[in-house]
Amino acid sequence: MLSYRHSFHAGNFADVLKHLVLIKILEYLGKKDKPYCCIDTHAGPGDYALNEDYALKNKEFENGIAKLWQRNDLPDGVAAYVELIKKFNTTDELSRYPGSPLIIRQFLRNKDRLFLYELHSTEIELLSVAVSRDRCIKVFYEDGLKNAVGLLPPNEHRGLVLIDPSYEMKNDYQRVTETLVQMHKRFATGTYALWYPVVERSRNQQLERDIKSSGLKNVQLFELGIKTDTYEHGMTASGMIVVNPPWTLAADMQQVLPWLAQVLGIDGAGSYRIETLVGE
Ligand SMILES: C[S@@+](CC[C@H](N)C(=O)[O-])C[C@H]1O[C@@H](n2cnc3c(N)ncnc32)[C@H](O)[C@@H]1O
C-alpha cells in the first residue's frame, strides 16, 4: 500500500528544480503550433495548501519556493517560475503551491492533451477535483509506470512524459529505467523527464549506470544539491534526467542552477550538476 503524501514536501527545493525543468520543456513544446501530448505518470493530488498541517509539519517549502518568493534579483528562468506560482496565490502571501498537473495545465492549448496517473486512493480523489471540468485532461487511477506506455506513441507524435515517482518501492529505481526503455521503443522522439532524489548516492550511481547502458541516447542530467551527501537520513539533492531534451535546456539550466545552489544551499553547501549522460 502506498503511504507517501507529497503534501509534506510541496514547494521544497526538489519541486523548484523539477518544476523549473518541466516549465522549460513545456515552453519549448509550445513554440510550435502543432499540438502535443503530455503524460504525468505520478501526478499526486495536484494542488497544495502551504498553510495547512501537512505542509507545516516540516515546512520544507521554506527552503524552496518561499526563499524565492519576495526576491527581486531572480534570474529570468526562476522569475518565470515564481510568476507562475504567484498566479495560484491571490494575495502577496505564499499559501498555495500547484503540483505538476496544474503547472502543465497552464501551458496546454486547445488541441494539446494531458494524461494523469495516480495510484493513491486519497490523492486520486483530490486530483480529480483539482483538474475537473477540463476536456483536455484525462485522469487514471492506475499504475503510471506500468500503463502509460500503452498511450505511446501519441497521435500528436510530439510530447513529454514526466516520471516523478515517490521511490517508496525498492525496485522503483530499476523500474524507471525499464519503463523509459519500453516507452522510448514505442515513441523514440518523445521527451522524457525523470525525477530522482539523492538519499543514498550509491543508488543514483547505479541509476546513472543503468541509463548509460540502456541504449537510450541524448540524455542530460540536471541536479541541485542543498547539503553534502551523507549516510544520515534525508534528501541532500535531487535531479532530473531528461531524454531528448530541448536543445535549449542545458543553457537554460546553466543560467539558473548556479544561482539556485547559492541561494538554496544550506550553510554554503549548495551544488549543482549539468551533464550529458549519453550523447546523441
Ligand atoms: C512525488 S509525488 C508526485 C508529485 C507531482 N508529480 C508534482 O510534481 O506535483 C508521487 C506520486 O506518485 C504516486 N504513485 C506512486 N506510485 C505510483 C504508480 N506506480 N503509478 C501512479 N502513481 C503512483 C504517489 O501516490 C504520489 O502521489
The ligand as a Tripos MOL2 file, in Angstrom:
@<TRIPOS>MOLECULE
LIG
   27    29     1     0     0
SMALL
NO_CHARGES

@<TRIPOS>ATOM
      1 C1          6.3620   12.8050   -5.9650 C.3       1 LIG1
      2 S1          4.6360   12.5910   -5.9620 S.3       1 LIG1
      3 C2          4.0890   13.3980   -7.4100 C.3       1 LIG1
      4 C3          4.2190   14.8830   -7.4120 C.3       1 LIG1
      5 C4          3.7620   15.5580   -8.6730 C.3       1 LIG1
      6 N1          4.2910   14.9240   -9.8780 N.3       1 LIG1
      7 C5          4.1500   17.0140   -8.6880 C.2       1 LIG1
      8 O1          5.2220   17.3720   -9.2370 O.co2     1 LIG1
      9 O2          3.3910   17.8250   -8.1610 O.co2     1 LIG1
     10 C6          4.4730   10.8950   -6.4310 C.3       1 LIG1
     11 C7          3.0300   10.4220   -6.5320 C.3       1 LIG1
     12 O3          3.0160    9.1770   -7.2340 O.3       1 LIG1
     13 C8          2.0320    8.3340   -6.6820 C.3       1 LIG1
     14 N2          2.4130    6.9740   -7.1100 N.ar      1 LIG1
     15 C9          3.3150    6.1280   -6.5470 C.ar      1 LIG1
     16 N3          3.4690    5.0280   -7.3240 N.ar      1 LIG1
     17 C10         2.6650    5.2220   -8.4140 C.ar      1 LIG1
     18 C11         2.4250    4.4730   -9.6080 C.ar      1 LIG1
     19 N4          3.0480    3.3030   -9.8190 N.pl3     1 LIG1
     20 N5          1.5640    4.9680  -10.5190 N.ar      1 LIG1
     21 C12         0.9400    6.1510  -10.3170 C.ar      1 LIG1
     22 N6          1.1390    6.9250   -9.2100 N.ar      1 LIG1
     23 C13         1.9800    6.4430   -8.2790 C.ar      1 LIG1
     24 C14         2.0970    8.6280   -5.2020 C.3       1 LIG1
     25 O4          0.8670    8.2930   -4.5940 O.3       1 LIG1
     26 C15         2.3570   10.1390   -5.1980 C.3       1 LIG1
     27 O5          1.1640   10.8660   -5.1200 O.3       1 LIG1
@<TRIPOS>BOND
     1     1     2 1
     2     2     3 1
     3     2    10 1
     4     3     4 1
     5     4     5 1
     6     5     6 1
     7     5     7 1
     8     7     8 2
     9     7     9 1
    10    10    11 1
    11    11    12 1
    12    11    26 1
    13    12    13 1
    14    13    14 1
    15    13    24 1
    16    14    15 ar
    17    14    23 ar
    18    15    16 ar
    19    16    17 ar
    20    17    18 ar
    21    17    23 ar
    22    18    19 1
    23    18    20 ar
    24    20    21 ar
    25    21    22 ar
    26    22    23 ar
    27    24    25 1
    28    24    26 1
    29    26    27 1
@<TRIPOS>SUBSTRUCTURE
     1 LIG1         1 GROUP 0 **** ****
